[in-house]
Amino acid sequence: MSNEETPQDHLLDAAQAETPASEPEKERHIDVLPSLEEQIKALELKVAETHDAWLRAKAEGENIRRRAQEDISKAHKFAVEKFAGELLAVKDSLEAALAVPEQTVESFKSGVELTLKQLVAAFEKNALNEVNPVGEKFDPHKHQAIGMVDSEQEANTVVTVLQKGYLIADRVLRPALVMVAKGK
């Protein structure tokens, strides 16, 4: 330090020396905001992307719905295809039995028995089950009572089956027509 300089001047010089170094630091910390036009353009791009994605999702949903309706339509249309194929063998057997020129009662009976076996096998393959409830308790969900008869059996027990019922996979296709025992 020279005599002309005072300790205060030295402090001023030190403060001025720090000022230029601290200004770039301040500039580094200042975030430059994009202009309003740039913000609008960015938002318009984002809206366009979102709208495009929404349209694609909507179209995909419509395609899925349309394909599902087509599948349901085909399922309804061809639901009996397997069962019908099984029944063709039964029809062929019946036609063959009728085509025999000289039929005896025994040959006719054996042909009918074989045809019935084919029909029962077709029913079993397609989950069509017979309901023959003789001796069971009356079940209004599976049986239809035609009348009541006096019987030694317990009340509301099926005594006679007039027509067998059928179930398709535990769902009633046709209820069994039955006679039910009266109470003692």
C-alpha positions in Angstrom: 0.0 0.0 0.0 1.2 3.4 -0.8 0.8 6.4 1.4 -1.8 7.9 -0.8 -4.0 4.8 -0.5 -6.0 4.4 2.6 -7.3 1.1 3.9 -10.8 2.2 2.7 -9.6 2.5 -0.9 -8.2 -1.0 -0.6 -11.6 -2.3 0.5 -13.3 -0.5 -2.4 -10.9 -2.0 -4.9 -11.6 -5.5 -3.4 -15.3 -4.9 -3.6 -15.0 -3.8 -7.2 -12.9 -6.8 -8.0 -15.6 -9.1 -6.6 -18.5 -7.4 -8.5 -17.5 -8.4 -12.0 -17.0 -12.0 -10.8 -20.4 -12.2 -9.1 -22.3 -10.8 -12.1 -21.8 -13.8 -14.3 -23.0 -16.0 -11.4 -26.2 -13.9 -11.2 -26.6 -14.3 -15.0 -26.2 -18.1 -14.7 -29.0 -18.3 -12.1 -31.5 -16.3 -14.1 -33.8 -18.7 -16.1 -34.8 -17.4 -19.5 -38.5 -18.0 -20.0 -39.6 -19.0 -23.5 -41.7 -16.4 -25.3 -45.4 -16.6 -25.3 -45.5 -17.6 -28.9 -43.1 -20.5 -28.2 -45.2 -21.6 -25.3 -48.4 -21.6 -27.5 -46.6 -23.6 -30.2 -45.5 -26.2 -27.7 -49.0 -26.5 -26.2 -50.5 -26.8 -29.7 -48.1 -29.6 -30.5 -49.0 -31.4 -27.3 -52.7 -30.9 -28.0 -52.3 -32.3 -31.5 -50.4 -35.4 -30.2 -53.0 -36.0 -27.5 -55.9 -35.6 -30.0 -54.1 -38.1 -32.4 -53.6 -40.6 -29.6 -57.3 -40.2 -28.5 -58.5 -40.8 -32.1 -56.3 -43.9 -32.4 -57.6 -45.3 -29.1 -61.2 -44.6 -30.2 -60.7 -46.3 -33.5 -59.1 -49.3 -31.8 -62.0 -49.5 -29.4 -64.5 -49.5 -32.3 -62.5 -52.2 -34.1 -62.5 -54.4 -30.9 -66.3 -53.9 -30.5 -66.9 -54.7 -34.2 -64.8 -57.9 -34.0 -66.5 -59.0 -30.9 -69.9 -58.5 -32.5 -68.8 -60.6 -35.5 -67.5 -63.3 -33.2 -70.8 -63.4 -31.3 -72.7 -63.5 -34.6 -70.6 -66.4 -35.8 -70.9 -68.2 -32.5 -74.7 -68.0 -32.7 -74.8 -69.0 -36.4 -72.5 -72.1 -36.0 -73.2 -73.0 -32.3 -74.9 -76.3 -33.3 -72.3 -77.3 -35.9 -70.6 -79.9 -33.8 -73.9 -81.4 -32.6 -75.3 -81.4 -36.1 -72.3 -83.3 -37.3 -73.0 -85.9 -34.7 -76.6 -86.2 -35.7 -75.7 -86.8 -39.4 -74.5 -90.3 -38.5 -77.9 -91.0 -36.8 -79.8 -89.8 -40.0 -77.5 -91.9 -42.2 -78.3 -95.0 -40.1 -82.1 -94.3 -40.3 -81.9 -93.9 -44.0 -79.9 -97.1 -44.4 -82.4 -99.0 -42.3 -85.3 -97.8 -44.5 -83.3 -98.7 -47.7 -83.1 -102.4 -46.8 -85.5 -104.2 -49.2 -86.4 -107.1 -47.1 -86.7 -106.2 -43.4 -87.5 -108.5 -40.6 -88.7 -107.4 -37.2 -85.4 -108.6 -35.7 -83.2 -106.7 -38.2 -85.4 -103.6 -37.9 -85.2 -103.8 -34.1 -81.4 -104.2 -34.0 -81.0 -101.3 -36.5 -83.1 -99.1 -34.3 -81.1 -100.1 -31.2 -77.8 -99.2 -33.0 -79.2 -95.9 -34.1 -80.4 -95.1 -30.6 -76.9 -95.9 -29.3 -75.5 -93.4 -31.9 -78.0 -90.8 -30.8 -77.2 -91.3 -27.1 -73.4 -91.1 -27.9 -74.0 -87.8 -29.8 -76.0 -86.4 -26.8 -73.2 -87.4 -24.3 -70.5 -85.8 -26.5 -72.4 -82.6 -26.5 -73.3 -82.4 -22.8 -77.0 -83.2 -23.4 -78.0 -85.2 -20.4 -81.2 -87.1 -19.7 -83.4 -86.4 -16.6 -85.2 -89.5 -15.4 -86.2 -88.7 -11.8 -88.2 -91.7 -10.7 -88.0 -92.0 -6.9 -86.4 -88.5 -6.5 -87.9 -85.5 -4.7 -89.9 -83.3 -7.0 -87.8 -80.3 -8.2 -89.8 -77.6 -9.9 -86.6 -76.4 -11.6 -86.1 -79.7 -13.4 -89.6 -81.4 -13.3 -93.1 -80.4 -14.4 -95.8 -82.1 -12.4 -98.8 -83.2 -14.5 -100.7 -84.6 -11.6 -100.6 -86.2 -8.1 -101.4 -89.9 -7.4 -101.9 -91.9 -4.2 -98.7 -93.8 -3.5 -96.9 -95.5 -0.7 -93.9 -93.2 -1.3 -93.2 -90.1 0.6 -95.2 -86.9 -0.4 -93.8 -84.9 -3.3 -91.7 -87.8 -4.6 -91.7 -88.6 -8.4 -93.7 -91.8 -8.9 -93.9 -91.9 -12.7 -92.1 -90.2 -15.6 -94.3 -89.6 -18.5 -91.6 -87.8 -20.6 -87.9 -87.6 -19.8 -86.4 -84.2 -19.4 -83.0 -83.0 -20.7 -80.3 -80.7 -19.5 -77.6 -79.0 -21.5 -74.6 -78.5 -19.2 -76.8 -78.3 -16.0 -79.3 -76.0 -17.7 -82.8 -77.3 -18.3 -83.6 -77.8 -22.0 -86.9 -79.6 -21.3 -88.3 -80.4 -17.8 -89.3 -84.0 -17.2 -93.1 -84.5 -17.2 -93.9 -86.4 -14.0 -96.6 -87.7 -11.7 -96.0 -86.9 -8.0 -97.0 -88.8 -4.9 -99.7 -87.3 -2.7 -99.2 -87.0 1.1 -100.2 -90.1 3.1 
